Amino acid sequence: MADPQPTLRALLARRDLGLRLASAEDELAPDALDAPLRWVHSSDLADPTPFLTDELLLLTTGTQFSGGDGPASYDAYVERLGRRGVRGLGFGTEVVRDGIPAGLAQACRHQRMPLFEVPYRTPFIAVARANAEAVAALAYARRTWALAAQRAISLAALQPDGLGATVAELGRQLESWVGLFDASGALVRDHPVGGLGPVALDGVTGEVGAMLRRGVRAGSSLEAAGESFTLQTLGRGGQLRGAIAIAAGGLDVESRAVITSVIAMAGLALEQNVGINRAREVLRAGLVRSLLADDPTLAAPVVRELWTPLPPAPIVVAVATLATARAQVAADWLEARSGDRAVFHGPGPDGLAIAVASLDESLLAEFAALFDARVGVSRPTDYDGFAQAHAEAVAARARRGVPGRATRFADLAGKGVLAQLTGTQASAVASAYLEPLRSHDRTHGTALLHTVRVWLESDARIDAAAHTLGVHRHTVRSRVAQAQKLLGVDLAGFPARAELWAALVATV
């Protein structure tokens, strides 16, 4: 049987008190009889509100009312009580008056405040004691529940999947949905499984993601799809390991204590995993070095035993650069995705190396966008070409890699070698090489730079360049001679022409 709740309905149900409600329940404010009561106080002051607290019952014998009080006096009295948070008024009869004054009953009906009769045989102290006993019984029951819940959760933490069992046990104890999110903001465990609607889940996931991006330990409250949620990050500030979300609001002290113990255990478990993860990263780095020898003989059985099998060939190799603070989160994300698709990753000599089946290449674009990473992607290859694929990925990232996007080496290779001369360093060198021509054109109003470009595009044929430019062939010949003089090269030879053309391409 449930413990008695400290409410007016519970007091009215006590036969030993003999209390009688003086109005119909449908005339009262909604849930007026079921609102929690913190205390019962008695006063016959005309205005006791300065001495009252919220959420209490007030008892009075009515000595503050004279026989000549009109409706306005009663209305003002009850209105003051309502504003102060009084949840009901008890009138002791046969002490000063034989019954409840009609004006007071009418005022309580206007204010929709519960009014009840306290018979002469029932002392006010008995009503106060009955409520105090209910408050104490509830507090004892809640403390007992909290101890039992913490014991059950501690036992759950000893199971093989201690973290998942802990989340499930917390959900059962609170009789609420509980979700555990990883460091990337993805839901990894919940109880009951799938117990949250998509709209509410989207709202909670969005708030969790925002909390984790801020990188500081914090709690939050959220209203989503008509439900209240309590959220708390896990881990230390700057090294958050995830978050926990509970479909409950307005939690009492005991519930918060149970949740705090779960947060502490989950945080400790996740922190302990950090050391294990570091050892795994060292092992992964060694396996990457093994694959760079183009021999998967060592890596394949180790990866299969510890994680999932290596991605089936043909594979693409990616090399990623991302903020150090997000490295562990990114690794956790890749680890979580390996349940759906075969993924191998590990620290390499040029950044995080990732290998996926060529059919799963879209995962790399998703990774780049989610973690704002610069990612280069190789062409498809077998494992005996891993080193070459790794070099292609490094080249793709170096040439065109931008944060948040995966750059494919195949796209660069298809544009030719000279098309890659667009990096910052190549452009700076090319600009310096061509500066004598630009300076001469600016000072003298000539078109030497444009002329030599058209001349080279015309296979160094004077007549063809003159036709394209719309000038006489002698003009083209004169300009080319002036250009080679300024550059200090002999453009009659192929190497000098090739270097000039490379400089022109690099400054596009």
Steps between C-alpha positions, in 0.01 A plus 500: 500500500629845410602731778250778580571814305499839678189639325166640610325199347706272727399703808135493400524123469616463864189388691661576831517870409138531388571782253220592259539681166259793496462521120472270201832391350400622154478853641870496587811572298632195308698263725437728796455200731808319367757781517788413737491660843814606680339602831181577694478828691231666711428871540207724579670816375308711254810491276730208589678500160825664624552197725412226252693293247390352169325166464330484840156465654374776727271420794289766672217524756372824345554741789630754246155523342233715666136432460466804277766405241369532146586297187780743402684436829487122453603528134803713591603252770484193273664686211799586725536135595487389137767748396726375780475140379265359765351178360198465724318653796374299797234652725470377859132497589327515837789701646392854414226419248263209463572465130700646213398859420302513176705796378824306544359197315386723216844673479678161484271392218581820311873439544460123440691435821426183700312573823447223754349472845712392798258366765530606861626157608802525267776726630695701243821336619360160394454624143851646497644179643320283245647703216846498658480120530413476129794727411734292716365171360550622146853621575585163659351313204697711254825452692437127514429496127817698427716255697339200330533663158868581551562141613323361192695735272830404665426131438409579138836672453673168578346328199707442182343800328502704817431833334200374305364312802536811715302711253227234482477470879477878540212505252320226693550671835380840375232340280618740230683489170878533543748549216880488493677702230863458395756776462386572144140556615365171361251296705676171586271353768150569623235342720242410405658445158329723244279639773527859379312641202698641206407864566601484866814305414604761243453776758701317766775404253531862385532631856754229591706589192499869596612420856784278380619758247532757778748263662418589861337284762139607530141399568195609308121477498300464182140490384454293183181359348310581819747312724746630757861380492796530733845483335850477644839473332744224598872546548719795580484845345698501179490119494130420489425132441127527427173592665202341670139606440196414715137551404407662829471850637459637852698216656508483878814485713505120516460459124778749438724312744444175310568672169815660642631158601436367148674801347799442728519129411451563129760776503746276683439213257553728202815648652638151561432426136735786408806300612379199306437719197854638516642148495275419208617807313862393542406159364307658213801715413714187479244331276497803268879476469458130420248576224734764358738214429231375255460178697174445697618163638565641848222756515211286374479245786566760770230734371256212461554380859482841667246685286343399170672355191692735273283656228474273197709600196486707293545767763562873504746651745441841654728726702329758721612808690273631776520694825681313777210564739270306270733210423356265763144592411576429134655162589192413709278591206693274264490224761122529524462490120697175477189315611329585171796510263852362517727789595863501613670809634815586687763771546736513203816696419299774328180507704206273573498217244161351411428202277153411375362287222476704180122453510492681836700805385206728588584439867814710454307803375264465797799482735662810349181705527418390855846571644601788271799291393728530197486159336685362198370183336693258281390307196367143560775247561579160648700468822823443309466859380424650842818711513436654158137565593612667823736724300215591264278594794775721646548670162127559456471655845808720444392625157132575540405400854268744676334458842172313485557334162651177367724552193539203265839440340324367189347845442843662516680242288243535225594867460868429433821573686519871426147549635639424846729806492244711685624473853606803699873430467489428124291811439742720697804370308323538165393858578858595586626339177251696284530831686749655249240460223215636716712796611593587140135476388386727785773759435494510121147390420625195306345152482803277535342256749189446289706470182731227630197306634328508159832419329550189715135398457564524123787246528754787483399582141534872429246513215231316694550720809489816285172386346348432844620833640407697186847656465784473249735201537796738547321645804468154654865422424609828658293444813630144549858627464429773756348245741792260487737792558308609810479143632864428422424174316524367147148410390631320194547185713227273635605504872472881519162494320374223735603694809331816369182305424502341848530846657206626293286201607589543867385863503157443347 
